[in-house]
Amino acid sequence: MEVAETIKKIIQELVVPEFGIIRAENAEIKVTLQLTNKRLDDINAHLVDHSRRIDETNKRIDEINNRIDELRVELKEEIAKNTLRIDETNRRIDEINKRIDKTNERMDEMNKSISERIDETNERIGRLYEVIVRREDHEKLEIRVMRLEHDVAEIREKIAA
């Protein structure tokens, strides 16, 4: 049994102090592990909070996207209505332009007709003027002829006397 006691003694001298060191280190590791676990719990709580906030933000983004989609549909409908109104307005403008073109054509025809009538009237006035001038000349000539006849008659009387 001596061997057993010797081995026991050696083990107690070599291993037992190491056990104490291991136990001390183990205690330190447990404290460190507890602190690490506490920090991990804090980080997990923080991550859960961030995850919740991200979920809330994603939910708001989804709501905004839905609202954007609704607005897009409303805007497309409004644009379609406005396009129809613009097309109708353009059609009416085209009709008015056609009427204006027809009116312009009629006015051009009337202007041409009036110009022709004015030209004819001016021509007739010109001929009338010529007739009036000839008439005045004719009257002057008649007066001169009468004077000449009178003068000739006086000269004949003087010659005859």
Secondary structure as UniProt FT lines:
FT   HELIX           2..160
//
